[in-house]
Amino acid sequence: MLEKLFKLKAHGTDVRTEVIAGLTTFLTMAYIIFVNPSMLAATQMDAGAVFVATCLAAAIGCFIMGIYANYPIALAPGMGLNAFFTYGVVLGMGHTWQVALGAVFLSGVVFISLSLFKVREWIINSIPQTLRVGIAAGIGLFLGFIALKNAGIVVDNQATLVSLGHENPHQMILAALGFFLIIGLEYRKIKGGVLISILAITVLSIALGYTEYHGVISMPPNPAPTFLQLDIMGALDVSMISVVFAFLFVDLFDTAGTLTAVAQRGNLLDEKGRLPNLKKALLADSSATIAGSLLGTSSTTSYIESGAGVEEGGRTGLTAVVVGIMFILALLFSPLAGMIPAYATAGALFYVCTLMLSGLVNVDWTDLTEAAPAAIVAILMPLAFSIADGIALGFIAYAVIKLLAGRYKEVPLSVWVLAVVFALKFAFF
């Protein structure tokens, strides 16, 4: 049955290899089980319900990707997207988390439409590389800023806006230790370094008396507080257009980049360098986002950590199915998730920030018309504390700078349209 479903022999793999690959991928991305509930709980969402939604959304995404698309790519609520959900839409813009879930749902619906009608290729190909890189780096810096804030390393200051914190030195030390531990483990190629770090800092926090022990295993929490609580009508308000677009835009490029990178690593591309069944993979991703919004979590997306499983030999959807099964089993560890302090996950956030900044090497820094928009996006996202505003300002800056430089013909039509839309939004909404 497995051979017929996943075509193992045709991909040069077997059940044992796929299972090991699935377990490897899960270990590298299981940190999201602890990070996501902690982050979304800041919006007043029930942490236990978000924990269940995180596990189930990830499992659903993995099952669809594995069985329908037959790719060894795992999915879960995305880092950056959950930060935008919490600190951008809810805490920043003042919308309820129900409306934010509605925006996630709408972005998933639009994503499916783009995938079905092949508009996705036009969008991806028409957005300049500079803006894509700047957006990725900006999201990374946004996560890094949140990590420093959660750890108490950076605090507000009346005179300078921000400064180095001093009130909770134990949090700062443990957060820094967690980050250093991740770097050491990842450099040594030890699988699950991020997860090991989060659990190690939590155990140390309990041992030092900073965190109260509540057990490790229990029945899953009640999902009702977030299940089907999304407000779609509220998300249809004109003020939410940029929010829906930001969810869609980040998920779209994150998914496209992840699929391509993992496929290249696993030699899954065809002779023309294209990904077979790309439409199925994109439908799996967008369907998982819709399912996650119904369950009560931010956008679900493909994880670059899937590359760890591919390096272990994973070549088919059986790898993704194994990851999905592990997320189902993880539902039993809700007490452990509830004990994870914010400073224990700060190291993971800063680690993701480090990875996302690497793309800046692809910016042509010798061309100011390319470098300036990338810098504007990357810097303004964390300082404006908004992914949506950072994206909008980046598009406007790119169009205006190219126009003033006399190189307006280099600006794609889609960028002109979006720049005008965003400018009108800032002017009138």
Secondary structure by P-SEA (a helix, b strand, c coil): ccccccccccccccaaaaaaaaaaaaaaccccccaaaaaaccccccaaaaaaaaaaaaaaaaaaaaccccccccccccaaaaaaaaccccccccccaaaaaaaaaaaaaaaaaaaaacaaaaaaaaccaaaaaaaaaaaaaaaaaaaaaaaccbbbbcccccccccccaaaaaaaaaaaaaaaaaaaacccaaaaaaaaaaaaaaaaacccccccccccccccccccccccccccccccaaaaaaaaaaaaaaaaaaaaaaaaaaaccccccccccaaaaaaaaaaaaaaaaaaacccbbbbbccaaaaaaaccccaaaaaaaaaaaaaaccaaaaaaacccccaaaaaaaaaaaaaccccccccccaaaaaaaaaaaaaaaaaccaaaaaaaaaaaaaaaaaaacccccccaaaaaaaaaaaaaaacc
